[in-house]
Amino acid sequence: MGMSLATPATNITRTLAEYAVSTSAGALPSEVRERGRLILMDELACAAFGQTREPGRLAAAFAASVGGAGPCRILGTRLRVTAPYAALANGTAGHADEVDGAHVVGGHPGATIVHAVTAVAGWRRTSGADLLNAVVLGYEIGNRAVRASGGAFGLKSRRHLHADFLHAVGAAAAACRLLRLAPECYVHAMALATFQANGLSALFGERRHISKSFCNGQFAFAGVSAALMAETGLEASDDVFGAEHGLVEAWGLENAPELLTNGLGDTHEVMGANFKFMNAGYPIHAAVQAAMTLVTEHDIDPSQIEAVAVGMPTHALRVVDNRAMHNICLQDMLAAALVQRGLRLREDPFPQILTNSAFHDMRSRIVLSPDAVLDRDQPNGRGARVDLHLRDGEHLSCRVDRPKGHCTGPAVGWDDLVAKWTEGLPSLDVHRLAAQCHDIEAVEDVDELLRTFDEA
């Protein structure tokens, strides 16, 4: 049974802390453990993959130059740094090319939470079962905080904030669980994390996806640092969620206390995790999938396409409409997919494709607009409708409500992730990584899992 609802007089942060202390992998339902294992494999691979992209390389260089030598791996490199800086480098690399998992309440919890807890687990040589529990716990608290604040779209529209910063709070609690701290340390760590994490949505206006990647690494750094500060004895607010001027008062919905505490132990936020199979912002996936379904089924050559009309829910459209960053710009990614007949993880089309006149011609033919039906059916969803108008007068249409990897669609399994990362990381022993993550509860020392990346 889950924990009871926090009343107005209850210390919300303490309620979350006491729940966190009580958690263990063995107490989790089987489907929750399985989702956590899959997330662990995917996010670790994302960080190694991110070292092939500029944000990952920059973050690794920064962490190595200022973080000092330490025992923790920057995945995909030979570098070893202290735990907070490993979390920073791996969290940044994990989101470096938009191939890491998303979540139905919005944002990218894995890039922050998985790399925060893996850094601590690798350093303290914890068991795989404890690591798995920490992943699930971090998702639980981080995503509840986002949900209680109105979700990613709500935080952006109401407060101009990038919701991922709240995953630093979940990362802090999960790191505390690995460090086996007392409940009051969790309380202080969650508050201390807020001192180090914030994210104005202005970051979406940058050109090169550098700070958008770095923010997830910074939030992972904040979570690890906060837990270590609390372990050292630093104190902070006794109820950063429920206090005057706390998280609930600053950003929360009217029913935020209930959203934070109802069903703890009964519902699990990892079940809302989505997996990605292309390197693009998640609202783009359904449109690309719909367009490529039409191209494949009807054997359409790009030269046959006269116009492309894309309809999306308004909230999702605002995230990806004509952005400066190529991989969160629907027009750029869809045009590239149509010209290249698909997107492939290891073949970033930008900037090379910018010299291709066919790309610019295709991009000029794409019109993106809100879709009233999708706004009605899934106002916070990630679906899309694509209409292709061909030069011979034929009109083809495809609607995708849930792109491949969505948590409410066909289940993602080990074969799916093995195929994804066999393509994306050909130098990595992907089958070994999958086997270790599949049997993570049998791993006595997380270092055994992380050594897989030393040989890539």
Backbone torsions as a table, in degrees:
resi	resn	phi	psi	omega
1	MET	NA	147.3	178.9
2	GLY	-79.5	173.1	179.2
3	MET	-77.8	154.4	-177.2
4	SER	-77.0	161.6	-179.2
5	LEU	-62.6	139.3	173.2
6	ALA	-75.6	127.8	175.7
7	THR	-81.0	167.1	179.6
8	PRO	-55.2	-28.3	-178.6
9	ALA	-84.5	-8.8	-176.3
10	THR	-79.0	144.0	172.0
11	ASN	-76.3	106.6	-175.0
12	ILE	-62.5	-43.2	-177.7
13	THR	-64.4	-38.5	178.2
14	ARG	-66.1	-38.7	176.7
15	THR	-59.1	-44.8	178.0
16	LEU	-65.4	-39.2	-179.6
17	ALA	-65.3	-44.0	-179.2
18	GLU	-66.9	-34.6	173.7
19	TYR	-63.8	-46.6	-177.2
20	ALA	-58.0	-43.7	179.7
21	VAL	-60.3	-31.4	-174.3
22	SER	-82.0	-8.9	-171.1
23	THR	-80.5	154.3	173.9
24	SER	-158.5	154.9	-180.0
25	ALA	-61.7	-38.0	-177.6
26	GLY	-64.0	-23.8	-179.0
27	ALA	-86.7	-7.6	-177.1
28	LEU	-79.7	144.0	173.8
29	PRO	-60.5	154.2	-174.7
30	SER	-60.7	-38.5	-178.3
31	GLU	-70.3	-28.2	177.3
32	VAL	-72.2	-42.8	176.6
33	ARG	-61.0	-41.5	-179.2
34	GLU	-64.4	-43.0	178.5
35	ARG	-63.5	-40.0	178.2
36	GLY	-62.5	-39.5	178.5
37	ARG	-63.3	-44.3	179.8
38	LEU	-63.8	-43.2	177.5
39	ILE	-59.9	-44.0	-178.4
40	LEU	-59.3	-48.1	179.6
41	MET	-60.6	-47.7	-174.1
42	ASP	-64.8	-44.7	-176.5
43	GLU	-71.0	-36.6	175.9
44	LEU	-62.9	-43.3	178.3
45	ALA	-64.0	-37.0	178.4
46	CYS	-58.2	-40.0	-178.4
47	ALA	-67.7	-41.9	176.8
48	ALA	-64.7	-41.7	177.7
49	PHE	-62.0	-36.4	-177.7
50	GLY	-63.4	-18.0	176.4
51	GLN	-72.4	-8.7	174.0
52	THR	-89.5	1.3	-178.1
53	ARG	-121.2	155.9	-172.4
54	GLU	-59.5	-44.2	-179.6
55	PRO	-59.6	-39.1	178.5
56	GLY	-64.5	-44.3	-179.9
57	ARG	-65.2	-41.5	179.7
58	LEU	-65.1	-42.4	-179.2
59	ALA	-66.1	-39.3	177.8
60	ALA	-63.1	-43.8	179.5
61	ALA	-63.9	-41.9	178.9
62	PHE	-63.7	-48.4	-178.7
63	ALA	-61.3	-41.0	-179.5
64	ALA	-68.2	-31.7	-175.4
65	SER	-80.5	-28.5	-175.8
66	VAL	-118.5	-16.8	-173.0
67	GLY	-83.9	-16.2	-179.2
68	GLY	80.2	153.6	178.8
69	ALA	-64.2	144.4	-179.5
70	GLY	-161.0	-171.9	-174.1
71	PRO	-92.7	-3.5	-168.2
72	CYS	-101.2	138.4	-176.0
73	ARG	-78.0	139.4	158.6
74	ILE	-93.6	107.2	-169.9
75	LEU	-60.6	138.8	-178.3
76	GLY	85.3	5.8	178.2
77	THR	-138.3	176.5	173.6
78	ARG	-96.7	5.3	-174.8
79	LEU	-77.5	144.2	176.5
80	ARG	-130.2	130.5	-177.5
81	VAL	-139.5	-179.1	176.6
82	THR	-72.0	163.2	-172.4
83	ALA	-58.9	-47.0	-179.7
84	PRO	-60.1	-37.6	-178.0
85	TYR	-78.2	-27.6	171.3
86	ALA	-65.4	-41.6	177.4
87	ALA	-61.7	-41.3	-180.0
88	LEU	-63.8	-48.8	-177.0
89	ALA	-66.7	-45.7	-177.4
90	ASN	-71.9	-35.6	176.3
91	GLY	-64.5	-40.3	176.7
92	THR	-65.2	-48.6	179.4
93	ALA	-62.9	-34.2	-179.1
94	GLY	-61.1	-29.0	-179.8
95	HIS	-107.9	12.1	-169.7
96	ALA	-65.0	-27.4	-175.5
97	ASP	-133.0	24.5	173.8
98	GLU	58.3	32.2	178.5
99	VAL	-109.8	1.0	177.9
100	ASP	-82.5	163.1	-174.8
101	GLY	-66.2	152.9	174.3
102	ALA	-113.4	-174.0	-179.3
103	HIS	-143.7	151.4	-175.5
104	VAL	-64.7	-24.8	175.4
105	VAL	-84.6	-5.8	176.6
106	GLY	109.2	151.1	175.2
107	GLY	92.8	-174.3	-173.5
108	HIS	-129.0	76.8	-175.8
109	PRO	-64.2	-33.6	-174.5
110	GLY	-63.9	-39.2	-177.7
111	ALA	-61.3	-29.8	176.0
112	THR	-89.0	-54.3	-167.8
113	ILE	-73.6	-48.5	-177.1
114	VAL	-60.8	-40.8	-175.9
115	HIS	-79.6	-25.5	172.0
116	ALA	-66.3	-50.0	-174.9
117	VAL	-74.4	-30.8	178.0
118	THR	-68.0	-37.4	176.8
119	ALA	-60.9	-44.9	179.8
120	VAL	-67.8	-44.0	-178.2
121	ALA	-64.6	-40.3	178.4
122	GLY	-66.6	-38.7	179.6
123	TRP	-67.8	-47.2	-176.5
124	ARG	-88.5	1.8	176.0
125	ARG	54.9	49.8	-179.9
126	THR	-78.3	174.4	177.7
127	SER	-80.1	160.4	175.5
128	GLY	-64.4	-35.0	178.4
129	ALA	-62.6	-40.9	178.5
130	ASP	-66.8	-37.7	177.2
131	LEU	-63.2	-46.2	179.1
132	LEU	-58.4	-45.4	179.0
133	ASN	-61.3	-39.3	-179.3
134	ALA	-65.5	-38.8	177.0
135	VAL	-60.1	-49.4	-178.6
136	VAL	-62.8	-42.1	-179.6
137	LEU	-65.1	-44.7	179.1
138	GLY	-59.7	-42.8	176.1
139	TYR	-61.1	-40.5	-176.3
140	GLU	-61.1	-51.5	-175.7
141	ILE	-75.9	-42.4	-179.9
142	GLY	-62.0	-47.6	-177.9
143	ASN	-73.7	-30.0	172.6
144	ARG	-63.7	-39.9	178.4
145	ALA	-63.0	-41.3	177.6
146	VAL	-65.7	-45.9	-179.0
147	ARG	-60.7	-43.7	-178.4
148	ALA	-67.1	-17.3	179.7
149	SER	-99.1	7.4	176.1
150	GLY	101.6	9.2	-178.8
151	GLY	75.9	174.1	-176.2
152	ALA	-61.6	-42.4	-179.0
153	PHE	-68.1	-39.3	-180.0
154	GLY	-65.2	-44.3	179.5
155	LEU	-64.3	-36.7	-179.7
156	LYS	-69.7	-45.3	-175.5
157	SER	-76.6	-35.0	-176.6
158	ARG	-88.1	-37.1	-170.7
159	ARG	-123.3	-2.0	179.1
160	HIS	63.5	30.8	-175.5
161	LEU	-114.9	144.4	172.9
162	HIS	-85.0	115.5	-168.6
163	ALA	-60.5	-21.5	-175.0
164	ASP	-59.8	-20.7	-178.9
165	PHE	-62.5	-25.3	179.3
166	LEU	-71.7	-17.4	176.0
167	HIS	-69.2	-17.5	173.5
168	ALA	-62.2	-34.0	179.2
169	VAL	-68.9	-42.9	175.6
170	GLY	-64.0	-39.0	178.6
171	ALA	-63.9	-38.7	179.5
172	ALA	-62.9	-45.3	179.6
173	ALA	-64.4	-41.2	-179.2
174	ALA	-67.3	-37.8	176.7
175	ALA	-65.2	-38.4	175.9
176	CYS	-59.9	-37.3	179.8
177	ARG	-64.8	-40.7	178.1
178	LEU	-66.4	-34.5	179.3
179	LEU	-80.8	-4.9	177.7
180	ARG	57.2	49.5	-178.7
181	LEU	-87.7	165.6	177.7
182	ALA	-78.2	157.7	-175.7
183	PRO	-53.9	-37.6	-178.6
184	GLU	-64.0	-27.4	176.3
185	CYS	-69.1	-38.3	175.3
186	TYR	-60.0	-44.9	-179.5
187	VAL	-56.8	-48.8	-179.1
188	HIS	-69.5	-39.3	-178.8
189	ALA	-63.2	-41.6	179.5
190	MET	-62.9	-36.0	175.8
191	ALA	-71.0	-43.3	-179.0
192	LEU	-62.7	-31.1	178.0
193	ALA	-63.5	-33.5	-177.7
194	THR	-69.0	-22.3	177.5
195	PHE	-68.1	-23.4	-170.2
196	GLN	-111.1	-2.1	-172.1
197	ALA	-131.4	129.4	172.6
198	ASN	-163.8	164.4	-179.7
199	GLY	-162.3	97.4	174.8
200	LEU	-68.9	139.5	-177.1
201	SER	-67.0	-5.6	173.3
202	ALA	-57.0	-22.3	-179.2
203	LEU	-60.8	-24.1	-179.9
204	PHE	-68.3	-12.6	-179.5
205	GLY	-89.0	-0.8	-179.7
206	GLU	-71.5	169.3	-173.7
207	ARG	-93.2	-34.1	-162.1
208	ARG	-118.9	13.1	175.7
209	HIS	62.5	27.9	179.7
210	ILE	-83.8	-59.3	-178.3
211	SER	-71.4	-26.8	176.4
212	LYS	-63.8	-33.9	174.2
213	SER	-75.7	-46.2	-175.7
214	PHE	-60.9	-33.0	-176.8
215	CYS	-59.6	-39.1	179.3
216	ASN	-65.9	-36.7	174.7
217	GLY	-65.8	-40.9	177.7
218	GLN	-63.1	-38.3	179.2
219	PHE	-68.6	-35.3	174.5
220	ALA	-65.5	-44.1	175.7
221	PHE	-56.1	-44.9	-179.0
222	ALA	-61.8	-42.1	-179.7
223	GLY	-63.5	-46.2	179.1
224	VAL	-66.0	-47.0	-178.7
225	SER	-60.1	-42.1	-178.9
226	ALA	-62.9	-42.4	179.0
227	ALA	-64.2	-40.4	179.5
228	LEU	-69.5	-35.2	174.5
229	MET	-61.7	-45.6	179.8
230	ALA	-64.8	-38.7	177.4
231	GLU	-61.9	-35.5	179.6
232	THR	-71.3	-24.7	179.6
233	GLY	121.3	0.4	177.4
234	LEU	-64.5	143.3	-179.3
235	GLU	-115.2	166.5	178.6
236	ALA	-157.4	-160.7	179.5
237	SER	-55.4	143.4	177.7
238	ASP	-81.8	-9.2	177.6
239	ASP	-157.4	74.4	-174.7
240	VAL	-64.9	-22.4	175.4
241	PHE	-78.2	-51.2	-169.1
242	GLY	-97.0	-9.0	-175.8
243	ALA	-70.1	162.0	171.1
244	GLU	-56.6	132.6	-176.5
245	HIS	67.8	16.1	178.0
246	GLY	-84.2	-169.8	-174.3
247	LEU	-61.0	-42.4	-178.1
248	VAL	-65.0	-46.4	-178.9
249	GLU	-67.4	-36.9	-177.3
250	ALA	-73.4	-44.7	-168.9
251	TRP	-130.4	-10.9	-168.9
252	GLY	-76.4	155.6	170.1
253	LEU	-73.9	170.6	-178.5
254	GLU	-60.2	-35.7	-179.4
255	ASN	-99.5	26.2	-177.3
256	ALA	-57.0	-42.6	179.5
257	PRO	-57.5	-40.1	178.6
258	GLU	-67.5	-42.2	179.5
259	LEU	-64.2	-30.1	179.4
260	LEU	-76.9	-32.0	-169.0
261	THR	-120.6	-21.0	-180.0
262	ASN	-65.8	134.0	172.7
263	GLY	76.9	13.3	175.8
264	LEU	-57.5	124.0	-177.7
265	GLY	92.9	-14.8	178.3
266	ASP	-103.5	-43.0	176.8
267	THR	-107.1	153.4	-175.1
268	HIS	-136.9	121.0	-174.2
269	GLU	-66.7	-21.3	177.4
270	VAL	-60.9	-22.1	-179.1
271	MET	-72.3	-11.8	174.2
272	GLY	-94.8	9.3	-179.5
273	ALA	-77.5	138.5	176.2
274	ASN	-111.4	146.6	176.8
275	PHE	-104.3	149.2	179.5
276	LYS	-111.1	145.6	178.4
277	PHE	-127.6	16.6	170.0
278	MET	-149.8	155.5	-175.2
279	ASN	-89.7	74.7	-179.4
280	ALA	-152.9	154.0	175.1
281	GLY	-52.4	142.5	-169.5
282	TYR	-59.2	-35.8	178.3
283	PRO	-63.6	-13.9	-180.0
284	ILE	-82.1	-24.1	-168.8
285	HIS	-60.4	-45.1	-176.7
286	ALA	-64.2	-38.3	-179.7
287	ALA	-66.4	-44.9	178.2
288	VAL	-63.7	-43.0	-179.7
289	GLN	-62.3	-43.0	179.6
290	ALA	-64.0	-45.1	-179.1
291	ALA	-63.7	-44.4	-177.9
292	MET	-71.3	-27.0	173.4
293	THR	-62.2	-44.6	178.6
294	LEU	-65.8	-43.8	-179.7
295	VAL	-60.7	-42.6	-177.7
296	THR	-71.8	-46.8	-176.0
297	GLU	-66.0	-31.3	-175.3
298	HIS	-111.0	7.3	177.3
299	ASP	49.4	56.6	-175.1
300	ILE	-91.1	129.2	172.1
301	ASP	-86.1	143.2	-179.7
302	PRO	-52.9	-32.9	-178.6
303	SER	-66.5	-16.3	179.8
304	GLN	-81.3	-12.8	-171.5
305	ILE	-86.5	121.3	177.6
306	GLU	-89.2	-41.1	-177.8
307	ALA	-154.8	151.8	178.4
308	VAL	-128.7	117.9	177.3
309	ALA	-108.9	126.1	-179.4
310	VAL	-119.0	127.1	174.4
311	GLY	-112.9	137.6	-177.4
312	MET	-143.1	161.0	168.8
313	PRO	-59.0	144.6	-173.3
314	THR	-59.3	-42.1	-178.7
315	HIS	-60.8	-45.9	-179.4
316	ALA	-66.5	-39.3	180.0
317	LEU	-57.5	-41.8	-177.0
318	ARG	-63.8	-23.5	-179.6
319	VAL	-76.9	-31.8	-167.5
320	VAL	-123.9	8.2	-176.7
321	ASP	-82.8	108.7	170.5
322	ASN	58.1	41.9	-178.6
323	ARG	-78.7	158.0	178.9
324	ALA	-71.6	-32.6	177.4
325	MET	-77.1	122.5	-174.7
326	HIS	-57.9	-44.9	-171.9
327	ASN	-83.0	3.4	164.6
328	ILE	-120.0	21.0	176.7
329	CYS	-108.3	114.7	-177.0
330	LEU	-61.3	-44.3	-177.2
331	GLN	-60.0	-42.1	180.0
332	ASP	-66.2	-48.9	-174.0
333	MET	-71.4	-37.2	178.6
334	LEU	-69.7	-40.7	176.8
335	ALA	-61.6	-43.0	177.9
336	ALA	-62.1	-43.0	-179.5
337	ALA	-62.7	-42.1	-178.3
338	LEU	-69.1	-40.9	-179.4
339	VAL	-69.2	-39.4	-177.8
340	GLN	-90.6	-3.3	-173.9
341	ARG	59.2	46.2	174.1
342	GLY	130.3	167.8	175.8
343	LEU	-116.3	136.3	-179.5
344	ARG	-124.1	137.9	-170.7
345	LEU	-54.6	-45.6	-171.7
346	ARG	-83.8	-5.6	-175.7
347	GLU	-116.1	79.1	176.3
348	ASP	-63.7	119.4	-175.3
349	PRO	-72.3	-16.1	-175.5
350	PHE	-105.7	143.9	5.7
351	PRO	-91.1	-1.3	-171.5
352	GLN	-56.5	-38.9	-174.4
353	ILE	-67.8	-14.5	-179.3
354	LEU	-67.4	-15.4	176.1
355	THR	-91.5	1.3	-176.3
356	ASN	-95.5	115.4	-178.1
357	SER	-63.8	-29.1	179.0
358	ALA	-64.8	-35.5	177.1
359	PHE	-62.8	-48.6	-177.7
360	HIS	-65.9	-35.9	176.8
361	ASP	-64.5	-44.7	179.2
362	MET	-64.6	-43.8	-178.6
363	ARG	-59.5	-37.4	-179.3
364	SER	-67.3	-16.9	-178.4
365	ARG	-92.6	-3.6	-177.2
366	ILE	-93.2	126.1	175.6
367	VAL	-120.2	124.2	-179.1
368	LEU	-109.5	133.1	-179.3
369	SER	-150.2	158.0	175.6
370	PRO	-63.9	146.9	179.1
371	ASP	-113.3	116.3	-174.9
372	ALA	-62.7	-36.1	-179.5
373	VAL	-68.4	-44.3	178.0
374	LEU	-67.2	-36.3	174.9
375	ASP	-60.7	-35.9	178.4
376	ARG	-74.3	-44.7	-173.4
377	ASP	-78.4	-36.3	-174.6
378	GLN	-150.2	71.1	-175.1
379	PRO	-58.2	-29.2	177.2
380	ASN	-109.3	21.0	-174.6
381	GLY	-89.4	-176.0	-176.7
382	ARG	-124.9	24.9	-179.7
383	GLY	-80.3	172.2	178.6
384	ALA	-159.7	151.7	172.0
385	ARG	-118.4	132.3	178.9
386	VAL	-121.2	128.9	174.9
387	ASP	-115.2	121.7	175.5
388	LEU	-102.1	125.0	175.4
389	HIS	-106.5	116.1	-176.1
390	LEU	-92.1	158.9	-175.7
391	ARG	-64.7	-22.8	179.0
392	ASP	-86.1	6.3	177.9
393	GLY	95.9	-9.6	-179.6
394	GLU	-71.2	144.2	179.2
395	HIS	-123.3	122.8	-179.1
396	LEU	-120.9	144.1	-177.1
397	SER	-138.5	144.1	176.6
398	CYS	-146.4	132.9	175.6
399	ARG	-115.4	129.9	175.4
400	VAL	-119.2	115.2	179.5
401	ASP	-82.2	-35.4	-176.9
402	ARG	-135.2	109.4	-179.7
403	PRO	-65.4	161.8	177.4
404	LYS	-51.2	131.3	-179.7
405	GLY	99.5	-10.1	-179.3
406	HIS	-67.2	143.3	-172.9
407	CYS	-66.1	-19.8	178.8
408	THR	-100.6	4.7	176.8
409	GLY	-98.0	-163.8	176.1
410	PRO	-55.5	136.5	-174.2
411	ALA	-63.4	137.9	172.5
412	VAL	-81.3	133.5	-179.3
413	GLY	-122.1	-177.3	-176.7
414	TRP	-63.1	-37.9	179.6
415	ASP	-62.1	-36.7	179.2
416	ASP	-63.5	-45.9	-178.9
417	LEU	-71.2	-35.5	176.1
418	VAL	-62.3	-43.3	178.7
419	ALA	-64.2	-42.7	179.5
420	LYS	-58.1	-48.0	-172.2
421	TRP	-89.1	-15.5	169.6
422	THR	-65.9	-38.1	174.3
423	GLU	-72.6	-46.0	-171.9
424	GLY	-75.4	-32.9	-176.7
425	LEU	-131.7	71.7	-175.4
426	PRO	-63.4	-20.6	179.6
427	SER	-84.8	-9.5	-178.7
428	LEU	-91.7	143.2	173.3
429	ASP	-79.0	84.4	-172.9
430	VAL	-66.2	-36.1	179.8
431	HIS	-65.5	-38.2	176.7
432	ARG	-65.2	-44.0	177.9
433	LEU	-60.1	-43.9	179.9
434	ALA	-63.0	-42.7	-179.3
435	ALA	-63.3	-41.3	-179.0
436	GLN	-69.2	-40.1	178.4
437	CYS	-69.9	-36.9	177.8
438	HIS	-60.9	-36.0	-178.7
439	ASP	-109.7	36.8	-171.1
440	ILE	-62.4	-30.1	-179.6
441	GLU	-67.6	-18.6	178.3
442	ALA	-87.7	-7.5	-179.0
443	VAL	-79.7	120.5	-177.6
444	GLU	-81.5	-26.5	-176.4
445	ASP	-138.1	118.4	-177.0
446	VAL	-58.1	-24.5	177.6
447	ASP	-57.6	-30.9	177.7
448	GLU	-60.8	-41.1	177.0
449	LEU	-66.9	-45.9	-173.4
450	LEU	-70.8	-22.7	177.6
451	ARG	-63.2	-20.1	177.0
452	THR	-54.8	-34.3	-174.9
453	PHE	-81.9	-13.3	179.6
454	ASP	-70.1	-23.4	-173.6
455	GLU	-98.8	-0.5	-178.0
456	ALA	-75.2	NA	NA
